[in-house]
């Protein structure tokens, strides 16, 4: 089994916190879709032989900026070149302002069976602050219309830790999310990435960052609210009702091979990782010329170990000790246990003797960055 990720880098406008590779050059959508179809064709042999695609994820950017005809063209190219499981999870990331009743009906005619909707907040002043194009009412209507149209696997993204956001406001956002009955929730604290307009505002002193204590209290609210409303935390920022974990994202954390198609997309064939440059015109030109523009990344054994431990410690399942030993050798397993020891003593990590896994505990979640950084080798 394998995954397929298609990167759609177009956005109607840019949000002030975003450092993803995306562009507002919407006129390039059709040449880009044509280029994606070419890359889909030339990438088939890069997956292990006889791979069946178990998950497809159209992420961005904003994939819902593509027309239904362009999405149809992509699905035709996928089915022409790949074997897709009849049970495949097929996700489209969408922004609420794109999800008009007509667009939703047209999405229903495509193989998409999961939507990930970029809601971010249910408060208009916060949406305006980060320059989202939709209102809270539009987000609520979009989720409801998708549900009424028959989408039964919907995830929404939320952000917490806005400047001046209160715990009461965050509680209301969480309540609204679960009132909508979505199957999956991804929630992240507002990040101040280098070079973004948001970070410049912080540096100029026009806004102030939410203090760590408030941010941790909001994460605590998130854990409590999701737990009492029947969502399982399966990764630090991801919560799902039973049976609705994101199979695509989970496969990244289990080292399942995946192809990343598109400008800036990453891939992993089970051994090597590679990425396409995050440059729209270079990507389109490269695909038109039939060139291999990939940048191959050869991870050292140490980097592979770090990658393995970091990704798995983020999950509620944790690190399998026998698997760690098989993959990296008994000495590396001993080193892992040595590093884990003080965190086990403090209760930030725990040992599951039945499954022989070490996983991060709830108290460890609040200090997860420092716990995980201890496992870095250099
Ligand atoms: S819509 Fe998404 S990808 Fe586009 S600018 Fe906003 S956060 Fe970034």
Boltz pocket constraint, residues with backbone or C-beta under 6 A from the ligand:
constraints:
  - pocket:
      binder: B
      contacts: [[A, 10], [A, 11], [A, 13], [A, 14], [A, 15], [A, 18], [A, 19], [A, 20], [A, 22], [A, 60], [A, 61], [A, 62], [A, 95], [A, 118]]
      max_distance: 6.0
